[in-house]
Amino acid sequence: MSNVTKLYMIRFFQSLIPAYVIERLFWEMRGMTIPMVVMTEILFALTIVVLEIPTGIIADKWGRKRMLLVAAVIGCLEFLLLLFSTEFWHFALVVLLTAVAASASSGADNAMLYDSLKEDGMQSSFERIVGRMNALDIVSITIAALSGSLLAGKFGFSFNYWLSFASMLIALGFTLTLREPSRGDGEGEAASFPIAVYVKESLAFFRRHPGIYPVILTGIMTGAAINFVDEFWQLYLERHGIPVAAFGVFSAALFFARLPGNLIAYKLKEVMKLGTLLILITAVLGAGFAYLALARDWTGLIALFAVCVAAGVIEPLAAGYLHHRIDSGMRATIDSFQSLGLNAALVATGIGFGYFASGMDLFGGFGFIGFVCAAFLLYLLAIARRIR
């Protein structure tokens, strides 16, 4: 079984998490309010900001597989701890560990994929494979969501967390079988680099490629914005009186809305100017979040789906744009810079989201995200000619 096939399987089982469909309700049942959840989100993002670059460097120096194993082990531990969490600090500890796992896998997963493809001369297929993996994510999440809402109603919320633990164990098993791909001529050189050189070379890479900024920043802005949909859609549906039994269907639909964009992103870049594509996606996000803030009836759900459709296009584009320009010896490190930027953005937007949500409930928080998207749209319009 090839590394790419194993990565498909790992992605499938790491997304087959029925706990996620009732996560916010489970946390709320254990005493976690919206401001508390936002505090854990900020803790998560700050931890990643601190660890992102060091873990990326470690992945480049000592291997991607080791970092993926760290993430897989912590992923199993996460669900065991959540089953017994009853206090804020319990949840904060879980989030802290989850951030460590996210930092460990960030950069390492895409680097493992790209170098495995490159080994077989298939690196030009990177965007297509990333899109398909994201599509597999969606299929797995859909299965977990549809079954999870039914299972939670019949057996209780804790049952979903035991199933999620089992799925993460299977993902850990596949991770153990991964083979570290060859990185060619840069492998030995990368292994001898001190940390300072990694950081210096990474910053030099971004200086040499100024055209990369709007693409990466769009990926960061989109990732930060869609995070608040992923974290709070359950509470949004509850505010509209939609029963928990229907959450599985809505969760599946929200993730399926991202499927077309992931599958056709590599085609869209061939038929449309990249700058135009980024502007259109950002405009849809801004309008969608603004409507989420203003709507008080079921029509807000249309905006929720529109936001997901637009967000689905960005990840393959941003990842491919970056990795086609990186040397193998620095792949995980530079990919980690993007993740660092995303989580720094999550801290900033999380503070604003929490402030407005505490005063105007979720609607105020979504309004703030809409304002951020609108401001970023003005930036893209100003530099559109420089986007290649």
Solvent accessible surface area in square Angstrom, and as a share of the most:
residue,aa,sasa,rsa
1,M,147,0.66
2,S,62,0.40
3,N,8,0.04
4,V,26,0.15
5,T,56,0.32
6,K,27,0.11
7,L,12,0.06
8,Y,47,0.18
9,M,61,0.27
10,I,14,0.07
11,R,51,0.19
12,F,42,0.17
13,F,32,0.14
14,Q,59,0.26
15,S,14,0.09
16,L,40,0.20
17,I,3,0.02
18,P,9,0.06
19,A,0,0.00
20,Y,96,0.37
21,V,4,0.02
22,I,0,0.00
23,E,32,0.14
24,R,10,0.04
25,L,17,0.08
26,F,0,0.00
27,W,11,0.04
28,E,72,0.33
29,M,118,0.53
30,R,55,0.20
31,G,46,0.44
32,M,5,0.02
33,T,68,0.40
34,I,21,0.11
35,P,63,0.40
36,M,66,0.29
37,V,3,0.02
38,V,6,0.04
39,M,109,0.49
40,T,2,0.01
41,E,28,0.13
42,I,34,0.17
43,L,60,0.30
44,F,41,0.17
45,A,0,0.00
46,L,87,0.43
47,T,17,0.10
48,I,5,0.02
49,V,44,0.25
50,V,105,0.60
51,L,52,0.26
52,E,0,0.00
53,I,20,0.10
54,P,56,0.35
55,T,14,0.08
56,G,0,0.00
57,I,1,0.01
58,I,56,0.29
59,A,1,0.00
60,D,0,0.00
61,K,35,0.15
62,W,141,0.49
63,G,4,0.04
64,R,0,0.00
65,K,49,0.21
66,R,152,0.56
67,M,17,0.08
68,L,17,0.08
69,L,39,0.19
70,V,65,0.37
71,A,11,0.08
72,A,0,0.00
73,V,82,0.47
74,I,22,0.11
75,G,5,0.05
76,C,10,0.06
77,L,74,0.37
78,E,20,0.09
79,F,3,0.01
80,L,55,0.27
81,L,57,0.28
82,L,3,0.02
83,L,15,0.08
84,F,144,0.60
85,S,2,0.01
86,T,77,0.45
87,E,93,0.42
88,F,69,0.29
89,W,159,0.56
90,H,39,0.18
91,F,0,0.00
92,A,16,0.13
93,L,72,0.36
94,V,4,0.02
95,V,16,0.09
96,L,70,0.35
97,L,41,0.20
98,T,36,0.21
99,A,0,0.00
100,V,44,0.25
101,A,11,0.09
102,A,31,0.24
103,S,0,0.00
104,A,2,0.01
105,S,27,0.18
106,S,21,0.14
107,G,1,0.01
108,A,0,0.00
109,D,48,0.25
110,N,26,0.13
111,A,0,0.00
112,M,0,0.00
113,L,3,0.02
114,Y,13,0.05
115,D,1,0.01
116,S,6,0.04
117,L,3,0.02
118,K,93,0.39
119,E,73,0.33
120,D,105,0.54
121,G,61,0.58
122,M,86,0.38
123,Q,60,0.27
124,S,95,0.61
125,S,14,0.09
126,F,0,0.00
127,E,10,0.04
128,R,68,0.25
129,I,11,0.06
130,V,5,0.03
131,G,1,0.01
132,R,116,0.42
133,M,4,0.02
134,N,10,0.05
135,A,11,0.08
136,L,45,0.23
137,D,25,0.13
138,I,6,0.03
139,V,57,0.33
140,S,0,0.00
141,I,35,0.18
142,T,12,0.07
143,I,83,0.42
144,A,3,0.03
145,A,3,0.03
146,L,75,0.37
147,S,41,0.26
148,G,0,0.00
149,S,7,0.04
150,L,127,0.63
151,L,47,0.23
152,A,5,0.04
153,G,71,0.69
154,K,158,0.67
155,F,113,0.47
156,G,30,0.29
157,F,45,0.19
158,S,46,0.29
159,F,73,0.30
160,N,0,0.00
161,Y,2,0.01
162,W,119,0.42
163,L,65,0.32
164,S,0,0.00
165,F,38,0.16
166,A,46,0.35
167,S,7,0.04
168,M,16,0.07
169,L,82,0.41
170,I,79,0.40
171,A,0,0.00
172,L,31,0.15
173,G,35,0.33
174,F,46,0.19
175,T,2,0.01
176,L,102,0.51
177,T,73,0.42
178,L,4,0.02
179,R,129,0.47
180,E,59,0.26
181,P,2,0.01
182,S,61,0.39
183,R,20,0.07
184,G,49,0.47
185,D,149,0.77
186,G,24,0.23
187,E,60,0.27
188,G,53,0.51
189,E,105,0.47
190,A,2,0.02
191,A,51,0.40
192,S,84,0.54
193,F,37,0.16
194,P,76,0.48
195,I,105,0.54
196,A,74,0.57
197,V,48,0.28
198,Y,0,0.00
199,V,50,0.28
200,K,137,0.58
201,E,67,0.30
202,S,0,0.00
203,L,83,0.41
204,A,18,0.14
205,F,6,0.03
206,F,23,0.10
207,R,157,0.57
208,R,148,0.54
209,H,54,0.24
210,P,86,0.54
211,G,26,0.25
212,I,1,0.01
213,Y,90,0.34
214,P,6,0.04
215,V,3,0.01
216,I,12,0.06
217,L,68,0.34
218,T,0,0.00
219,G,10,0.10
220,I,20,0.10
221,M,16,0.07
222,T,5,0.03
223,G,20,0.19
224,A,4,0.03
225,A,3,0.02
226,I,18,0.09
227,N,25,0.13
228,F,2,0.01
229,V,1,0.00
230,D,50,0.26
231,E,32,0.14
232,F,0,0.00
233,W,10,0.04
234,Q,4,0.02
235,L,5,0.03
236,Y,0,0.00
237,L,0,0.00
238,E,71,0.32
239,R,87,0.32
240,H,43,0.19
241,G,64,0.62
242,I,29,0.15
243,P,88,0.55
244,V,60,0.35
245,A,76,0.59
246,A,28,0.21
247,F,1,0.00
248,G,0,0.00
249,V,94,0.54
250,F,45,0.19
251,S,4,0.03
252,A,8,0.06
253,A,37,0.29
254,L,3,0.01
255,F,32,0.13
256,F,83,0.35
257,A,13,0.10
258,R,28,0.10
259,L,31,0.15
260,P,70,0.44
261,G,3,0.03
262,N,9,0.05
263,L,74,0.37
264,I,80,0.40
265,A,0,0.00
266,Y,60,0.23
267,K,104,0.44
268,L,36,0.18
269,K,85,0.36
270,E,116,0.52
271,V,119,0.68
272,M,64,0.28
273,K,161,0.68
274,L,26,0.13
275,G,6,0.05
276,T,62,0.36
277,L,8,0.04
278,L,1,0.01
279,I,31,0.16
280,L,91,0.45
281,I,8,0.04
282,T,0,0.00
283,A,38,0.30
284,V,62,0.36
285,L,0,0.00
286,G,9,0.08
287,A,66,0.51
288,G,6,0.05
289,F,0,0.00
290,A,43,0.33
291,Y,96,0.37
292,L,0,0.00
293,A,16,0.12
294,L,138,0.69
295,A,9,0.07
296,R,147,0.54
297,D,72,0.37
298,W,170,0.60
299,T,32,0.18
300,G,0,0.00
301,L,19,0.10
302,I,105,0.53
303,A,7,0.06
304,L,1,0.00
305,F,57,0.24
306,A,36,0.28
307,V,0,0.00
308,C,0,0.00
309,V,74,0.43
310,A,7,0.06
311,A,11,0.09
312,G,3,0.03
313,V,13,0.08
314,I,7,0.03
315,E,97,0.44
316,P,1,0.01
317,L,8,0.04
318,A,2,0.02
319,A,7,0.06
320,G,0,0.00
321,Y,30,0.11
322,L,0,0.00
323,H,1,0.00
324,H,73,0.33
325,R,97,0.35
326,I,11,0.05
327,D,109,0.57
328,S,8,0.05
329,G,7,0.07
330,M,19,0.08
331,R,2,0.01
332,A,0,0.00
333,T,0,0.00
334,I,4,0.02
335,D,10,0.05
336,S,0,0.00
337,F,37,0.15
338,Q,33,0.15
339,S,20,0.13
340,L,46,0.23
341,G,19,0.18
342,L,50,0.25
343,N,5,0.03
344,A,44,0.34
345,A,25,0.20
346,L,16,0.08
347,V,22,0.13
348,A,65,0.50
349,T,14,0.08
350,G,1,0.01
351,I,105,0.53
352,G,11,0.10
353,F,0,0.00
354,G,14,0.13
355,Y,157,0.60
356,F,70,0.29
357,A,5,0.04
358,S,76,0.49
359,G,65,0.63
360,M,110,0.49
361,D,48,0.25
362,L,0,0.00
363,F,24,0.10
364,G,8,0.08
365,G,0,0.00
366,F,0,0.00
367,G,26,0.25
368,F,44,0.18
369,I,2,0.01
370,G,4,0.04
371,F,142,0.59
372,V,42,0.24
373,C,0,0.00
374,A,48,0.37
375,A,50,0.39
376,F,27,0.11
377,L,36,0.18
378,L,123,0.61
379,Y,77,0.29
380,L,0,0.00
381,L,95,0.48
382,A,86,0.66
383,I,18,0.09
384,A,33,0.26
385,R,218,0.80
386,R,165,0.60
387,I,10,0.05
388,R,187,0.68
